[in-house]
Amino acid sequence: MTGPDRSTPQEAVSEDASRRIRAVWEGRLSLPFAALGLFAVGVALVANPADARSAAAQDWSPFVLVAGLLLIGLVVNDDGLFSAAGHWLARSTRSGVVLFVGAAVMVGGVSAVLNLDTAVAFLTPVLLYTAWSRGEGEAPLLYGCLLLANAGSLLLPGSNLTNLIVLGHLHLSGGEFLARMWPAWVAALVVTTAVVGFAERRSLRVRVEELVEPEPPVFGLGLGAVTLATAFVAVLRSPALPVLLVGMVAIGIRLLRGNREPRGVMQFLGLPTLVGLFGVAVALGTLGRAWSGPATLLAHLDTWATAFVAAGASVLVNNLPAASLLAARTPERPFALLIGLNLGPNLFVTGSLAWILWLRAARSAGARPSIARASRLGAVTVPLSMAAALGALLLTGAR
């Protein structure tokens, strides 16, 4: 086994999941970052109250939605559905290539339905266990989880907070958004899967060891919550509050049954981080409304340039504040903008919150993820996946 010694790996994955994920949100910088976000909001409100309120109105729903999705993901994980999927993958095939493709489909699907942050937080340790239990190198599944989660966040509005920020101007339902973006989503996933698989092809060898029989998953509360959340995201134009309600009810049931502690749930949500990002996003959204520079720049760019400028901005200031700044006014090419904001973060750790979640989850599981190695893979996957996604977007007539 490549990873750390685990006498009961399935038990370790399920029992330690909360500890691992809570560690993602804990840190010395979380409270100062929240204070910075609140300060930024205060400055924006004093400087330009009307624009600050408009920016907050555009930005609040994505953060509410991700909170609901993370709560639902916590319940799904408790029910053993993620671990069961990893076990099923581990024993499903003797081919490492087929296994990797199956993992790519799972990451893309979970990112689309439950948000990319939920995907990397929960699936990273599951996929590491999948690789270790088979005696395979961990690199394809470890780095693939991060890169594919960002690539898989193009399908539904709730898949990525940037989608909801930009969609604030478009008033599209989840189904309408899916109809326009699914070709780009497929293209980005296929290219990212191919590049990571080729780059890490030496690790896709097979030496299947005897696997511990997992405990059967519970098909109940978690599955029901996922089903409801998926329906709300696909049908409603503003699914944030209904999804949050589903998540609160589901986790509330767990709390009443004594299966969870309130403190652990709050730590898992990482409210200081969300508050900090929200504050910075509102401040930059206010700036984008008061200053016409970003809107003027985007108006003079074509589809390709729009996407690559968005990718660069996501690395400079994180994709959430970048989305708030660049979509403060109705963008000329919103779907191209989203391709850059969602795929560009694969270039470097500053690009998205998913990077931090992935690093902490992998380290807590016993792996040693390399930012440099992930960035090298991103340097290849980002331009190729963006080109494929933009090509698919242009073929459908969207921009």
Backbone torsions as a table, in degrees:
resi	resn	phi	psi	omega
1	MET	NA	132.8	-174.9
2	THR	-75.8	-35.9	-175.5
3	GLY	-83.6	-167.4	-179.2
4	PRO	-66.0	158.0	-178.9
5	ASP	-65.4	127.0	-179.1
6	ARG	-134.7	107.8	179.9
7	SER	-72.2	-32.7	176.6
8	THR	-131.0	78.4	-171.5
9	PRO	-61.0	-39.7	-179.3
10	GLN	-64.3	-41.3	178.9
11	GLU	-65.0	-39.8	-179.8
12	ALA	-64.1	-41.2	-179.8
13	VAL	-63.1	-45.7	-175.5
14	SER	-73.9	-42.9	-175.4
15	GLU	-75.3	-29.7	-177.1
16	ASP	-95.6	0.7	-175.7
17	ALA	-58.3	-45.1	-178.1
18	SER	-63.9	-42.4	179.4
19	ARG	-61.9	-42.3	-179.5
20	ARG	-63.1	-47.7	-174.8
21	ILE	-71.8	-36.2	177.5
22	ARG	-61.2	-36.7	179.6
23	ALA	-62.0	-26.8	178.5
24	VAL	-60.9	-41.3	-173.0
25	TRP	-87.4	-18.0	-177.7
26	GLU	-83.6	148.7	179.0
27	GLY	169.5	158.4	-177.1
28	ARG	-68.3	-23.1	-175.4
29	LEU	-92.8	-5.7	-173.9
30	SER	-65.3	-46.6	-179.3
31	LEU	-69.3	-44.2	174.2
32	PRO	-59.9	-36.2	178.6
33	PHE	-66.7	-40.0	175.7
34	ALA	-62.1	-41.6	178.3
35	ALA	-62.8	-39.5	177.2
36	LEU	-62.2	-42.7	179.1
37	GLY	-62.8	-43.2	178.7
38	LEU	-65.0	-39.7	176.9
39	PHE	-62.4	-42.8	-180.0
40	ALA	-62.6	-40.6	177.1
41	VAL	-63.2	-42.7	179.5
42	GLY	-60.6	-43.3	178.2
43	VAL	-62.7	-42.7	-180.0
44	ALA	-63.4	-41.1	-179.7
45	LEU	-65.7	-38.8	178.9
46	VAL	-70.8	-41.5	-175.4
47	ALA	-73.3	-41.1	-176.2
48	ASN	-153.0	82.6	-173.9
49	PRO	-57.7	-42.1	-175.8
50	ALA	-65.0	-46.6	-179.9
51	ASP	-68.5	-34.7	178.6
52	ALA	-65.3	-42.0	177.4
53	ARG	-64.7	-38.4	178.2
54	SER	-64.8	-41.6	178.4
55	ALA	-64.8	-42.0	178.8
56	ALA	-64.0	-38.9	178.8
57	ALA	-63.7	-32.7	178.8
58	GLN	-77.5	-33.1	-169.5
59	ASP	-96.6	-17.7	-171.5
60	TRP	-67.6	-39.8	-172.9
61	SER	-63.3	-37.9	177.7
62	PRO	-60.0	-40.4	-177.6
63	PHE	-71.7	-34.1	175.1
64	VAL	-66.2	-42.2	-179.6
65	LEU	-63.1	-44.2	-178.0
66	VAL	-67.4	-31.7	175.7
67	ALA	-62.9	-44.0	177.8
68	GLY	-63.6	-41.7	-179.4
69	LEU	-66.9	-37.8	178.4
70	LEU	-66.1	-38.5	176.9
71	LEU	-63.6	-42.8	178.1
72	ILE	-63.5	-42.9	178.2
73	GLY	-60.3	-35.3	177.5
74	LEU	-63.5	-42.3	178.9
75	VAL	-67.5	-41.9	178.2
76	VAL	-60.3	-42.1	178.5
77	ASN	-64.2	-41.6	178.5
78	ASP	-61.1	-32.6	179.2
79	ASP	-76.6	-4.9	176.7
80	GLY	80.8	13.1	-176.3
81	LEU	-71.0	-40.5	178.9
82	PHE	-66.7	-45.8	179.9
83	SER	-63.8	-38.3	178.1
84	ALA	-63.3	-38.5	178.0
85	ALA	-64.9	-40.4	177.0
86	GLY	-64.4	-40.9	176.9
87	HIS	-63.0	-44.3	179.7
88	TRP	-60.6	-41.6	177.5
89	LEU	-62.6	-42.3	-176.7
90	ALA	-61.2	-34.6	-176.1
91	ARG	-105.4	5.4	-171.1
92	SER	-80.2	-25.6	-174.3
93	THR	-154.2	154.9	174.8
94	ARG	-88.7	-9.8	-177.6
95	SER	-91.9	122.6	177.1
96	GLY	-65.2	-32.7	179.7
97	VAL	-67.1	-46.2	178.9
98	VAL	-62.7	-40.2	177.4
99	LEU	-59.8	-44.6	-179.3
100	PHE	-63.9	-41.7	177.9
101	VAL	-63.1	-41.4	177.3
102	GLY	-62.7	-40.2	176.7
103	ALA	-64.5	-37.9	178.3
104	ALA	-62.3	-41.9	177.8
105	VAL	-63.1	-41.3	-179.8
106	MET	-65.2	-45.6	179.9
107	VAL	-62.8	-44.9	179.2
108	GLY	-61.9	-39.9	-179.7
109	GLY	-69.1	-45.4	179.7
110	VAL	-66.1	-39.1	177.3
111	SER	-61.4	-41.7	-178.8
112	ALA	-66.9	-41.4	-172.9
113	VAL	-88.2	-42.2	-173.0
114	LEU	-110.8	9.5	178.5
115	ASN	86.3	142.7	-175.7
116	LEU	-65.4	-30.7	179.8
117	ASP	-67.0	-41.7	175.2
118	THR	-61.7	-40.6	-177.7
119	ALA	-61.6	-50.8	-176.7
120	VAL	-70.2	-33.3	-178.5
121	ALA	-64.8	-41.0	-174.9
122	PHE	-97.0	-35.5	-173.5
123	LEU	-82.9	-23.5	179.9
124	THR	-56.6	-53.1	178.3
125	PRO	-66.0	-33.0	178.9
126	VAL	-64.5	-44.3	-179.2
127	LEU	-70.7	-33.6	174.4
128	LEU	-62.3	-44.3	177.4
129	TYR	-61.5	-39.8	178.3
130	THR	-57.0	-46.1	-179.3
131	ALA	-67.5	-45.2	-177.1
132	TRP	-66.0	-38.0	-177.0
133	SER	-68.3	-23.1	177.4
134	ARG	-93.1	-6.6	-176.8
135	GLY	75.6	23.0	-179.3
136	GLU	-99.0	161.7	172.4
137	GLY	-64.1	144.0	-174.8
138	GLU	-85.6	-16.2	-169.1
139	ALA	-55.8	-48.2	-177.6
140	PRO	-58.3	-45.1	-177.9
141	LEU	-75.9	-34.9	-179.2
142	LEU	-65.6	-55.1	-177.4
143	TYR	-77.1	-31.0	176.7
144	GLY	-63.0	-35.4	-179.2
145	CYS	-59.0	-45.7	179.9
146	LEU	-66.4	-53.9	-173.8
147	LEU	-66.3	-37.6	-179.4
148	LEU	-74.5	-28.3	177.0
149	ALA	-65.3	-44.2	176.1
150	ASN	-64.4	-42.6	179.2
151	ALA	-65.1	-32.9	-177.6
152	GLY	-81.5	2.7	-175.7
153	SER	-93.1	16.9	-179.0
154	LEU	-95.3	-7.8	-166.1
155	LEU	-82.0	-45.9	-175.1
156	LEU	-123.1	157.4	178.9
157	PRO	-55.6	-42.3	-177.8
158	GLY	-78.3	-2.9	-179.6
159	SER	-66.5	-27.2	-178.9
160	ASN	-151.2	137.7	179.1
161	LEU	-59.4	-31.1	179.6
162	THR	-61.9	-34.2	178.7
163	ASN	-58.8	-45.1	-177.3
164	LEU	-70.6	-35.5	178.0
165	ILE	-63.3	-46.7	-179.6
166	VAL	-70.3	-36.4	-178.6
167	LEU	-68.6	-11.5	178.8
168	GLY	-56.5	-24.8	179.7
169	HIS	-91.6	-17.2	-168.1
170	LEU	-99.0	-24.5	178.3
171	HIS	56.1	47.6	177.6
172	LEU	-99.8	144.9	172.1
173	SER	-77.0	167.8	178.1
174	GLY	-60.1	-39.7	179.5
175	GLY	-64.8	-39.6	178.9
176	GLU	-67.9	-39.2	177.4
177	PHE	-63.8	-44.6	179.2
178	LEU	-59.2	-42.3	-177.5
179	ALA	-61.6	-31.0	-178.8
180	ARG	-87.7	-28.9	-170.6
181	MET	-104.1	-11.1	-174.4
182	TRP	-61.6	-35.9	177.6
183	PRO	-63.6	-39.9	178.3
184	ALA	-66.3	-37.9	178.3
185	TRP	-61.9	-47.5	179.1
186	VAL	-61.6	-45.7	-178.4
187	ALA	-61.5	-44.5	-179.3
188	ALA	-64.1	-42.0	179.7
189	LEU	-66.1	-44.2	-178.0
190	VAL	-62.9	-46.6	-178.2
191	VAL	-66.2	-43.5	179.9
192	THR	-63.1	-42.2	177.2
193	THR	-60.5	-44.3	-178.1
194	ALA	-65.4	-43.6	-177.4
195	VAL	-67.0	-47.9	-179.3
196	VAL	-64.9	-41.9	179.2
197	GLY	-62.1	-40.6	179.2
198	PHE	-69.6	-43.4	-178.4
199	ALA	-64.9	-34.2	-177.7
200	GLU	-108.7	27.6	-173.2
201	ARG	-61.6	-29.8	-178.9
202	ARG	-68.0	-23.3	179.4
203	SER	-84.7	-8.9	-177.5
204	LEU	-87.9	40.2	174.3
205	ARG	-86.9	167.5	-176.7
206	VAL	-124.8	128.7	169.8
207	ARG	-145.5	74.8	-172.7
208	VAL	-67.3	126.1	176.2
209	GLU	-102.3	167.9	177.4
210	GLU	-64.5	130.3	-175.8
211	LEU	-101.4	144.8	174.6
212	VAL	-72.4	132.7	179.7
213	GLU	-67.8	122.1	-176.1
214	PRO	-77.0	158.5	170.7
215	GLU	-69.0	142.0	-178.2
216	PRO	-66.1	141.6	178.3
217	PRO	-70.2	162.1	178.3
218	VAL	-100.2	118.4	177.8
219	PHE	-96.7	86.5	-175.7
220	GLY	-150.6	-108.7	-173.2
221	LEU	-60.4	-47.9	-178.2
222	GLY	-62.9	-45.5	179.5
223	LEU	-63.2	-41.1	178.3
224	GLY	-63.8	-40.6	179.3
225	ALA	-65.2	-41.3	178.1
226	VAL	-62.8	-42.8	-179.3
227	THR	-61.3	-46.4	179.4
228	LEU	-63.9	-45.2	-178.7
229	ALA	-62.5	-41.2	178.8
230	THR	-62.4	-42.4	178.8
231	ALA	-63.4	-43.3	179.7
232	PHE	-63.2	-44.6	-178.8
233	VAL	-64.2	-38.3	-177.0
234	ALA	-76.4	-29.6	-170.7
235	VAL	-103.3	-40.3	-172.1
236	LEU	-86.6	145.3	174.9
237	ARG	-74.3	-30.6	-179.7
238	SER	-128.5	81.0	-173.8
239	PRO	-86.4	-1.0	-169.8
240	ALA	-58.4	-54.6	-176.2
241	LEU	-66.0	-43.6	176.0
242	PRO	-59.8	-40.7	179.5
243	VAL	-67.4	-40.8	176.7
244	LEU	-60.8	-40.8	179.0
245	LEU	-61.7	-43.2	177.6
246	VAL	-60.2	-46.0	-179.8
247	GLY	-63.6	-39.9	-179.7
248	MET	-68.3	-39.8	178.4
249	VAL	-65.7	-44.6	-178.3
250	ALA	-62.8	-47.7	-178.8
251	ILE	-72.3	-29.6	176.4
252	GLY	-62.5	-39.0	177.1
253	ILE	-62.7	-41.6	178.5
254	ARG	-63.9	-38.9	179.2
255	LEU	-66.3	-42.2	179.9
256	LEU	-64.8	-32.8	179.4
257	ARG	-80.9	-6.2	-179.6
258	GLY	80.8	11.7	179.9
259	ASN	-80.5	-15.1	-178.6
260	ARG	-138.5	156.0	174.3
261	GLU	-109.6	139.8	-178.8
262	PRO	-54.9	-39.9	-178.5
263	ARG	-62.9	-41.6	179.4
264	GLY	-64.3	-38.7	178.3
265	VAL	-63.8	-44.6	-179.5
266	MET	-64.4	-39.6	177.6
267	GLN	-64.5	-38.9	179.8
268	PHE	-63.8	-40.9	-179.8
269	LEU	-62.7	-30.0	-179.6
270	GLY	62.2	50.3	-176.4
271	LEU	-56.5	-39.4	178.0
272	PRO	-57.2	-40.6	179.3
273	THR	-65.9	-44.3	179.2
274	LEU	-63.8	-40.7	179.0
275	VAL	-63.7	-43.5	179.2
276	GLY	-62.1	-47.1	178.5
277	LEU	-62.9	-40.6	178.4
278	PHE	-61.5	-43.9	-179.6
279	GLY	-63.1	-45.5	178.9
280	VAL	-64.4	-39.8	179.1
281	ALA	-63.0	-43.0	178.8
282	VAL	-64.1	-41.5	179.5
283	ALA	-62.0	-44.8	179.3
284	LEU	-70.8	-33.7	175.0
285	GLY	-63.5	-37.8	175.8
286	THR	-64.2	-43.1	177.6
287	LEU	-60.5	-43.0	-179.2
288	GLY	-66.5	-26.1	176.4
289	ARG	-80.5	-35.9	-178.5
290	ALA	-81.0	-25.9	-177.2
291	TRP	-118.0	126.8	-175.1
292	SER	-83.3	-1.8	-175.3
293	GLY	-54.6	-53.7	-179.7
294	PRO	-60.1	-43.0	-179.9
295	ALA	-65.0	-40.0	179.1
296	THR	-64.4	-42.0	178.4
297	LEU	-59.9	-50.1	-177.7
298	LEU	-64.0	-32.9	-179.7
299	ALA	-64.9	-23.5	-178.3
300	HIS	-99.5	6.1	-179.5
301	LEU	-105.5	147.8	174.6
302	ASP	-84.0	-175.1	-175.9
303	THR	-59.0	-45.9	-176.8
304	TRP	-67.5	-45.5	-179.2
305	ALA	-65.6	-36.2	177.7
306	THR	-58.6	-46.8	-178.8
307	ALA	-63.7	-42.6	-176.4
308	PHE	-75.2	-31.0	172.8
309	VAL	-65.5	-41.7	177.9
310	ALA	-62.8	-39.8	178.0
311	ALA	-62.1	-43.4	178.3
312	GLY	-64.6	-40.3	179.4
313	ALA	-65.0	-35.7	-179.6
314	SER	-64.9	-35.7	178.8
315	VAL	-73.6	-34.1	-178.1
316	LEU	-72.1	-44.1	-172.3
317	VAL	-128.2	9.2	-174.1
318	ASN	82.3	145.2	-171.7
319	ASN	-69.6	-25.8	179.8
320	LEU	-70.9	-54.0	173.6
321	PRO	-60.5	-35.1	178.3
322	ALA	-62.4	-41.3	177.9
323	ALA	-63.2	-41.0	179.5
324	SER	-64.7	-38.7	178.9
325	LEU	-70.1	-49.6	-174.5
326	LEU	-75.9	-22.0	178.3
327	ALA	-109.4	22.5	176.7
328	ALA	-62.0	-36.4	172.4
329	ARG	-114.5	158.3	-175.5
330	THR	-56.5	116.4	-177.6
331	PRO	-74.5	149.6	-179.7
332	GLU	-67.3	-37.6	-176.3
333	ARG	-130.3	77.3	-172.1
334	PRO	-65.1	-35.8	-176.6
335	PHE	-75.6	-36.0	173.0
336	ALA	-65.0	-37.7	177.0
337	LEU	-60.2	-42.2	-179.4
338	LEU	-67.5	-35.5	177.9
339	ILE	-61.3	-42.6	177.3
340	GLY	-67.7	-41.1	-178.8
341	LEU	-69.3	-31.0	-176.9
342	ASN	-90.4	-35.9	-178.6
343	LEU	-92.6	-30.5	-179.6
344	GLY	-57.1	-37.1	180.0
345	PRO	-58.4	-17.0	177.1
346	ASN	-66.2	-8.9	-178.9
347	LEU	-73.7	-36.2	-174.0
348	PHE	-159.5	163.3	-173.1
349	VAL	-63.2	-25.2	179.6
350	THR	-75.2	-8.0	-170.8
351	GLY	-69.3	-36.6	-175.7
352	SER	-155.4	159.3	175.3
353	LEU	-61.2	-28.6	-178.9
354	ALA	-58.5	-32.8	178.2
355	TRP	-59.7	-47.4	-177.5
356	ILE	-64.7	-43.4	177.3
357	LEU	-58.9	-43.4	-178.4
358	TRP	-65.6	-45.8	-179.2
359	LEU	-60.5	-48.2	-177.3
360	ARG	-67.6	-42.0	180.0
361	ALA	-63.2	-41.7	-179.6
362	ALA	-67.3	-43.1	179.9
363	ARG	-66.5	-39.1	179.2
364	SER	-65.5	-29.8	179.4
365	ALA	-78.2	-13.3	179.1
366	GLY	109.6	2.9	178.4
367	ALA	-88.8	169.9	177.8
368	ARG	-125.8	76.6	-178.4
369	PRO	-67.3	143.4	-179.7
370	SER	-109.3	120.7	176.6
371	ILE	-62.9	-40.6	-179.1
372	ALA	-62.4	-42.9	-179.3
373	ARG	-67.7	-41.8	178.0
374	ALA	-63.2	-39.5	180.0
375	SER	-68.7	-35.8	176.2
376	ARG	-63.1	-42.5	175.7
377	LEU	-64.0	-40.5	178.9
378	GLY	-63.6	-35.1	-179.6
379	ALA	-62.6	-25.9	177.3
380	VAL	-91.1	-44.6	-175.2
381	THR	-70.0	-35.5	-174.0
382	VAL	-63.1	-55.1	-179.9
383	PRO	-62.9	-37.5	-179.0
384	LEU	-70.5	-44.5	-179.7
385	SER	-68.7	-36.5	176.9
386	MET	-65.9	-40.6	178.4
387	ALA	-62.9	-43.4	179.5
388	ALA	-65.3	-43.6	-179.2
389	ALA	-66.2	-42.0	178.9
390	LEU	-66.3	-38.4	176.5
391	GLY	-61.5	-44.1	177.3
392	ALA	-63.1	-38.3	-179.4
393	LEU	-64.0	-44.2	-179.3
394	LEU	-67.0	-33.7	178.4
395	LEU	-65.1	-29.5	-179.8
396	THR	-87.1	-7.0	-179.9
397	GLY	89.7	-2.8	178.0
398	ALA	-84.2	168.0	179.4
399	ARG	-156.0	NA	NA
